[in-house]
């Protein structure tokens, strides 16, 4: 599956912006992505990483980190991001549930707001 096909399927028909395709198809991942607000940074980062891990050639899959750490400054943004990608990937809630419970004995648990 090509990246544009994957992206359109995950986003209900929206084609990727040029920078999103470049991110997914480049040999190496950039240290910084600087694009304007509303330019699809979340989709570009998450879907680009997911495509590289699942559909790219062997060399790209092996050079792409197994895990994606997505840091956000507020809990509400985390929830919105999980909801958004649950719609496109269907696994966001299951992953969040695992994080809340703690994946391993050394994994800090996410605490629910009281």
C-alpha angles and dihedrals in degrees: 000000000000121000094246090052091047092047094049092048092050094047099042096256104325113137118226121258115247092256091053091054091046090052093050096042102041121107094239135025118248122244090226136024113201115183131139125273111278094025094116103262093156094050092041094053100039100037092039091053093044093050091048090052096045112026110018124099119283095261092052093046091051093048093049114088115253092229132047117211111200112187122196129178098228134043092228089060090052091053092047091050092049091048092049094051094041086065092051100036105017095220104084096099094046091052093047090049090053090050092049090053094042119250097225139009091265095045115106112232123235108238121219118237112258 
